[in-house]
């Protein structure tokens, strides 16, 4: 009976709400979009970018979970508050203690340090530059390497991130000294269905971490269905789930337990490989090892913000988005949150807005489709808009939108997708058949686990918006 009543409710709900979806169609006043779906709760806003007028809507004033569409707000705020040329800076300096020389690292919250995401910023490039710095100062042996402490916290997980995500690569912690996105690779070997798989290796090695492996081989052969449990500084971590059978090697991505320690260990290995001797002591720098005017210093810079924001939106990079908040907050993630909230409130104070992280992984985030398209429309008029929009993926061409396309939509939609359990969202800029540029947000929340894939329905919805406006 409850299911029957729920279906009646959904029918009435959509029948009434869809009447306003095409409030001002260009051609046919009787046109209506097809019912989006009986699955989940839908919110849609269509806005003319040039005038800022909302042309059509469905539940557009309600607050929805945006998922990774949140990154559009974070990157826009970064362009506005930091500027397109901003870059993260990590400082290395030499410190003497008696006859010993130490390399001290002042972490700069750089999410790209030690990664292979950007050409010219690979670990090999970093090690070459560090070795040259040491050679100039005639240093071929170091007693150790230390990291400067942070006055509050060096490793951060935003409030609202689900426990199940923290041990996985997309839930990696923010750290003052991050290295290779605080990511690790677990390599397994699987045999017959139903048997426990073997954990072959962990890279980079995590010397203090105990691994509990409960991953089994699954005959359904659905690929990587492994979840890693464990937050920052938790040295007992569990791998659960399943992998395809009969795999000689199968690699799963996770997050490191101790970001700063792991970073120091990887830096040490890199310098050893360049021929630097010693480096037996690693840890937090003693108080007397602070940076002073006499210290020999080397600064490593990240790619510029425009490149970072492009990567965030093209590949939905969570840790990079959260590090952007730290930069906005001048080294404080919470201050970054408050700064973006204040900036968004200045744009438009709206009770539907709940900005609780930079990446959209938190389920406590919320925004109405109408507020999002209003902001997108306003952002598009800013001096930094061209660089910001150029960093968004394009339907059928790039990033997370490369497979979200049709013959009508190819190259016509530029924006961001978002996915969480029970959540699917799309937002960005759509080139309409009339030639107008539209700010569009299509949100679906509370999708039942039994619901079919909504991608085809979402594509048809965008196609119809494109056709009618």
Buried (B, 14 or more C-beta within 10 A) or exposed (E): EEEEEEEEEBEEBBEEBBEEBBEEBBEEEEEEBEEBBEBBBBBBBBBBBEEBEBBBBBBBBBBBBBBBBBBBBBBBBBBBBBEBEBBBBBBBBBBEEEEEBBBBBBBBBBBBBBBEBBEEBBBEBBBEBBBEBBEEEEBEEBBBBBBBBBEEBBBBBBEEBEEEBBBBBBBBBBBBBBBBBBBBBBBBBBEEBEEEBEBBEBEBEBEEBEBEBEBBBBEEEEEBBBBBBBBBEBEEBBBBBBBBBEBEEBEBBBBBBBBBBBBBBBBBBBBEEBEBEBBEBBEBBEEEBBBEEEBBBBEBEBBBBBBBBBBBBBEBBBBBBBBBBBBBBEBBBBBBBBBBBEBBEEBEEBEBBBBBBBBBBBBEBBBBBBBBBBBBBBBBEEEBBEBBBEBBBBBBEBBBBEEBBBEBBEEBBBBBBBBBEBBBBBBBBBBBBEEBBBBBBBBBBEBEEEBEEBEEBBBBBBBBBBBBB
